[in-house]
Amino acid sequence: MTDHDKLDAWVDAHFDEEVRFLQELIRVPTDTPPGDNAPHAERTAQLLAGFGLQAEKHLVPQEEVRAAGLQSITNLIVRRRYGQGGPTVALNAHGDVVPPGEGWTRDPYGGQVEDGRLYGRAAAVSKSDFASFTFALRALESLGAPLRGAVELHFTYDEEFGGELGPGWLLRKGLTRPDLLIAAGFSYEVVTAHNGCLQMEVTVHGKMAHAAIPDSGIDALQGAVHILNALYAQNELYKQTTSRVPGIRHPYLNVGRIEGGTNTNVVPGQVAFKLDRRMIPEEDPVQVEATIRDLIATAAAQRPGLSVQVRRLLLARALQPLPGNRPLVEAIQRHGQAVFGQPIPAMGTPLYTDVRLYGEAGIPGVIYGAGPRTVLESHAKRADERLELADLRRATRVIARTLRDLLG
């Protein structure tokens, strides 16, 4: 029996335990907002200690957390050192998630198993990879084989707000500097690049007035609609700019939130909206932001009396594939083919993640884990999010085998 066969057998023998571990993680809510995620880190550390894995607890200072609009963050690092001479491989997954929202037919915090699927918020993205990474590490150590290098588990809690207080904070503080990274992701593809994201808040100021004498005011909502039409018109132009990265198509813009006005019978004097501009890897983020700011200013100037404030909320640069990621890609593809019985393509994704922060620090990384064949299938960020347990089992095997190759 080869080491790879032994790893598969260990994962199979402990799979019920892995599922129970994931259920426990789902049962501690990590809705972001509000972002009170330190309790989940405490529970995770407690569960890891039961496996003999001691987690360092890195509390982000309260003033930094509050400034980001969150309540509490404790990031975790588990370090496992082996023999000299090999790489340090980090495995990163995030525990924060969007709130459940409406439409659930199962308890979003129940971790219910039904017809080979586990249901719950973060079941697929990405508490599933708290489980796959932890049990892949345990499987690796069960071999008792000589290893060179180290494995680190990075369990962080700021992906939904951009990652600056998750991986970004750990890297800035010098708390970690791995040689290679595998981050929570998809079972049927290994992602080597992803989109960037620019988020901005636009506040349009007019002048309030009684609705019976609207000419005495300046309608901020009509002004906002004029600006929005100019922004949305760009989406047709963006389709003409296509990416060379398989899996990524073209840039696009979305307005996800709008609010303003005081009452039905009042001409609104202020309206604010938040936009999300996805950037393909080939785009320059500085130029993208400058162009959008200019577009907003030009549209506002066409409406006398309006004034506009624009505030950047997030600038997440695209993940660019680094040359050093080849050992990761090749190992995952090789073992993915063996375990799943089908090719595992290397490609990009239109999502953006906090993996980019490792890339910006010069750390080659890929995205691979127990996630779905597609985001749509998993119901991520929708009601009844679910994980195929067969994918969890197989992805855990792939990751364990990959670690064996990298550290062997």
C-alpha positions in Angstrom: 0.0 0.0 0.0 1.4 3.4 -1.0 1.4 6.5 1.2 -1.3 7.9 -0.9 -3.4 4.8 -0.3 -2.8 5.1 3.4 -3.9 8.7 3.4 -7.1 7.8 1.5 -7.8 5.1 4.0 -7.3 7.4 7.0 -9.6 10.0 5.6 -12.3 7.4 5.0 -11.9 5.9 8.5 -12.3 9.4 10.1 -14.8 10.9 7.7 -17.8 10.8 10.1 -15.6 12.7 12.6 -14.7 15.3 10.0 -18.4 15.8 9.2 -19.2 16.3 13.0 -16.3 18.8 13.2 -17.8 20.8 10.3 -21.3 20.7 11.9 -19.9 22.1 15.1 -18.3 25.0 13.1 -21.6 25.8 11.4 -23.5 25.9 14.6 -21.5 28.9 15.8 -22.8 31.9 13.7 -20.3 34.2 12.0 -22.6 36.6 10.3 -20.6 39.5 8.8 -22.1 42.1 9.3 -22.2 42.4 12.3 -18.9 40.6 12.4 -18.6 39.3 16.0 -16.4 36.4 15.0 -14.1 36.0 18.0 -16.4 33.4 19.6 -16.1 31.2 16.5 -12.3 31.3 16.7 -12.5 30.3 20.4 -14.7 27.3 19.5 -12.5 26.3 16.6 -9.4 26.5 18.8 -11.1 24.3 21.4 -12.0 21.7 18.8 -8.5 21.7 17.3 -7.0 21.2 20.7 -9.1 18.0 21.0 -7.1 16.8 18.0 -3.8 17.7 19.6 -3.5 20.8 17.4 -2.7 24.0 19.4 -3.9 27.2 17.7 -2.2 30.5 18.3 -4.9 33.2 18.9 -4.2 36.5 17.3 -6.6 39.2 18.5 -7.0 42.1 16.2 -7.1 45.3 18.3 -10.6 46.5 18.9 -10.0 50.0 17.4 -8.9 48.5 14.1 -11.9 46.1 14.1 -14.4 48.9 14.9 -12.9 51.2 12.2 -13.6 48.4 9.7 -17.3 48.2 10.7 -16.9 44.9 12.6 -17.2 43.8 16.2 -14.4 41.3 17.0 -11.8 39.2 15.1 -9.4 36.6 16.4 -7.3 35.0 13.7 -5.9 31.5 14.3 -2.6 30.0 13.2 -1.6 26.3 13.8 2.0 25.6 13.1 3.4 22.1 12.6 7.1 21.9 12.0 8.9 18.9 10.6 12.4 18.2 9.2 14.7 20.9 7.8 14.9 21.8 4.2 11.3 21.7 2.9 8.8 24.4 2.2 6.3 25.9 4.6 2.8 25.3 3.2 -0.1 27.4 4.5 -3.7 26.3 4.3 -6.1 29.3 4.6 -9.9 29.3 5.0 -12.2 32.1 6.3 -14.9 31.7 8.9 -16.8 34.9 8.3 -19.9 34.7 6.1 -22.8 36.8 5.0 -26.0 36.6 7.1 -28.4 33.8 6.1 -31.1 36.0 4.6 -34.6 34.7 3.8 -35.9 31.6 2.1 -34.2 28.8 4.1 -36.0 25.5 4.4 -33.4 24.2 6.9 -31.9 25.7 10.0 -29.0 27.8 8.6 -27.0 27.0 11.8 -28.1 23.4 12.1 -25.6 21.5 10.0 -28.3 19.1 8.8 -27.2 16.2 6.7 -29.7 15.0 4.1 -29.3 12.9 1.0 -25.5 13.2 1.1 -25.5 16.9 1.5 -24.7 19.1 4.6 -26.8 22.2 4.9 -25.9 25.5 6.6 -24.5 28.9 6.2 -20.7 28.5 5.4 -21.2 24.8 4.7 -19.6 25.4 1.2 -17.8 28.7 1.7 -15.7 28.2 3.5 -16.0 26.4 6.9 -15.9 23.2 4.8 -12.2 23.9 4.3 -11.6 24.3 8.0 -12.5 20.7 7.9 -10.7 19.5 4.8 -7.5 21.3 5.7 -7.5 20.1 9.3 -8.2 16.5 8.4 -5.7 16.5 5.6 -3.1 17.6 8.1 -4.1 15.0 10.5 -4.0 12.3 7.8 -0.5 13.5 6.8 0.7 13.1 10.3 -0.9 9.7 10.7 1.6 8.3 8.3 4.5 8.8 10.7 6.6 9.3 7.6 9.7 11.5 7.5 8.7 15.0 6.3 10.6 18.1 5.4 9.2 21.6 6.0 6.1 22.7 7.8 2.3 23.1 7.5 0.4 26.1 8.9 -3.4 26.4 9.2 -4.6 30.0 8.8 -8.2 30.3 9.9 -9.1 34.0 9.4 -12.3 36.1 9.8 -12.3 39.1 7.4 -12.8 37.8 3.9 -16.3 39.3 3.5 -14.8 42.8 4.2 -11.7 42.4 2.1 -9.3 40.4 4.2 -7.2 43.3 5.5 -7.8 42.3 9.1 -7.5 38.6 8.2 -4.5 37.4 6.1 -3.5 41.0 5.5 -3.1 41.7 9.2 -1.2 38.5 9.8 1.2 39.2 7.0 1.7 42.9 7.9 2.5 41.9 11.5 5.1 39.4 10.4 3.2 36.6 12.1 3.6 34.3 9.1 5.6 34.1 5.9 4.8 30.8 4.1 6.5 29.6 1.0 3.3 28.3 -0.6 -0.4 28.7 -0.1 -3.5 26.7 -0.7 -6.7 28.6 0.0 -10.3 27.5 0.4 -11.9 26.9 -2.9 -13.4 24.5 -5.4 -13.1 20.7 -5.8 -13.3 20.4 -9.6 -10.8 23.1 -10.6 -7.6 24.7 -9.2 -7.9 28.5 -9.4 -4.7 30.4 -10.2 -6.1 33.9 -10.8 -9.2 35.9 -9.9 -10.8 39.3 -10.5 -10.1 42.4 -8.5 -12.8 44.5 -6.9 -13.3 48.2 -6.4 -16.2 49.2 -4.0 -17.2 52.8 -3.6 -19.9 54.8 -1.8 -21.4 57.7 -3.8 -23.4 60.3 -1.9 -25.5 62.7 -4.0 -26.4 66.0 -2.3 -29.4 68.1 -3.5 -31.8 70.3 -1.6 -34.9 69.1 0.4 -38.2 70.6 -0.4 -41.9 70.0 0.1 -43.3 67.7 -2.6 -46.1 70.3 -3.3 -43.5 72.8 -4.5 -40.7 70.6 -5.9 -39.2 73.4 -7.9 -38.0 74.9 -4.7 -35.6 71.9 -4.1 -33.0 70.0 -6.0 -34.0 66.3 -6.3 -31.0 64.2 -5.2 -32.7 61.0 -6.3 -33.2 62.2 -9.9 -29.6 63.2 -9.8 -28.5 59.8 -8.5 -30.6 58.1 -11.2 -28.8 60.2 -13.9 -25.4 59.1 -12.5 -26.5 55.5 -12.2 -27.6 55.4 -15.8 -24.2 56.7 -16.9 -22.5 54.0 -14.7 -24.8 51.2 -16.0 -24.2 52.2 -19.6 -20.6 51.2 -19.0 -21.5 47.5 -18.7 -22.1 47.3 -22.4 -18.7 48.8 -23.1 -17.1 46.5 -20.5 -18.2 43.5 -22.6 -15.8 44.6 -25.3 -12.8 44.1 -22.9 -12.2 40.4 -22.5 -9.7 38.6 -20.3 -7.1 36.1 -21.6 -7.5 34.1 -18.4 -9.8 31.0 -18.8 -12.8 31.3 -16.5 -12.8 35.1 -16.4 -14.8 37.0 -19.1 -15.0 40.8 -18.8 -15.3 43.6 -16.3 -18.7 44.6 -14.9 -20.3 47.0 -12.5 -23.1 46.4 -10.0 -24.9 48.7 -7.6 -25.9 46.7 -4.6 -27.4 49.2 -2.2 -29.2 52.5 -2.4 -30.8 54.7 0.3 -31.9 58.2 0.9 -34.8 60.6 1.4 -36.8 61.3 4.5 -40.5 60.8 3.6 -42.8 60.2 0.7 -43.9 63.9 0.5 -40.4 65.3 0.6 -38.1 66.0 -2.3 -35.0 64.0 -1.3 -32.0 66.1 -0.4 -29.5 63.3 -0.2 -29.2 59.8 -1.7 -26.3 57.4 -1.3 -25.5 54.2 -3.2 -22.7 51.7 -3.1 -21.2 50.2 -6.2 -19.0 47.2 -6.9 -16.7 47.2 -10.0 -15.1 43.8 -10.8 -11.7 44.1 -12.5 -10.2 41.5 -14.7 -6.5 40.7 -14.0 -5.3 42.7 -17.0 -6.8 46.0 -15.7 -4.9 48.7 -13.8 -6.9 49.4 -10.6 -5.7 52.9 -10.3 -6.9 53.7 -13.8 -10.2 52.0 -13.2 -10.9 54.1 -10.1 -9.9 57.3 -11.8 -12.2 56.6 -14.8 -15.2 55.9 -12.5 -14.6 59.0 -10.5 -14.4 61.1 -13.7 -17.6 59.5 -15.0 -19.5 60.3 -11.8 -18.2 63.9 -11.7 -19.2 64.4 -15.4 -22.7 63.1 -14.9 -23.2 65.1 -11.7 -22.1 68.3 -13.5 -24.9 67.9 -16.0 -27.4 68.5 -13.2 -27.2 72.0 -11.8 -27.1 72.3 -8.0 -25.9 68.8 -7.3 -22.8 68.0 -5.4 -21.3 64.5 -5.0 -19.0 62.8 -2.6 -17.2 59.6 -3.5 -15.5 57.4 -1.0 -13.5 54.2 -1.7 -14.7 51.3 0.5 -12.5 48.6 -0.8 -9.7 48.1 -3.4 -9.0 44.4 -3.8 -6.4 43.8 -6.5 -6.7 40.8 -8.8 -4.8 37.6 -8.0 -2.1 37.1 -10.6 -0.5 33.7 -11.0 3.0 33.6 -9.7 5.6 31.3 -11.3 6.3 29.5 -8.1 2.8 28.0 -8.0 3.6 25.2 -10.4 4.3 22.5 -7.7 0.9 23.3 -6.2 -0.9 23.2 -9.5 0.7 20.0 -10.7 0.2 18.1 -7.5 -3.4 19.1 -7.1 -4.1 18.3 -10.8 -2.4 14.9 -10.5 -4.2 13.8 -7.4 -7.5 15.4 -8.4 -7.5 13.3 -11.5 -6.8 10.2 -9.5 -9.4 10.8 -6.8 -12.2 12.5 -8.8 -11.6 10.5 -12.0 -11.6 13.6 -14.2 -9.2 16.4 -15.2 -8.9 19.3 -12.7 -8.3 22.3 -14.9 -6.2 25.3 -13.8 -8.2 28.5 -14.5 -9.4 31.8 -13.2 -12.6 32.8 -11.4 -14.6 36.0 -11.5 -14.8 36.1 -7.7 -12.4 38.0 -5.6 -10.9 36.7 -2.5 -8.4 37.5 0.2 -5.9 35.1 -1.4 -4.7 38.1 -3.4 -3.1 39.4 -0.2 -0.7 36.4 -0.1 0.0 37.0 -3.8 0.8 40.7 -3.2 3.3 39.6 -0.6 5.0 37.4 -3.2 3.7 34.1 -1.9 2.7 31.7 -4.7 -0.8 30.3 -4.0 -3.8 28.6 -5.5 -7.4 28.2 -4.6 -8.5 24.6 -4.0 -10.7 22.9 -1.5 -14.0 21.2 -0.7 -16.1 23.7 -2.5 -18.7 23.1 -5.2 -18.5 22.5 -8.9 -20.0 25.9 -9.3 -21.0 28.7 -6.9 -24.6 28.4 -8.1 -24.8 24.8 -7.2 -23.7 25.4 -3.7 -26.2 28.2 -3.0 -23.4 30.2 -1.5 -24.7 33.6 -0.3 -28.2 32.2 -0.9 -30.8 30.2 1.1 -30.1 26.5 1.8 -26.3 26.7 1.2 -25.1 23.1 1.0 -22.0 20.9 0.6 -21.8 17.6 -1.2 -20.2 15.3 1.4 -18.6 13.2 -1.4 -16.7 16.4 -2.5 -15.6 17.0 1.1 -14.2 13.5 1.4 -12.4 13.5 -2.0 -11.0 17.0 -1.6 -9.6 16.1 1.8 -7.8 13.2 0.1 -6.4 15.4 -2.6 -5.1 18.0 -0.2 -3.5 15.3 2.1 -1.8 13.7 -1.0 -0.6 17.1 -2.2 0.9 17.9 1.2 2.7 14.5 1.2 4.2 15.3 -2.2 5.3 18.8 -1.2 6.8 17.8 2.1 8.2 14.4 1.1 
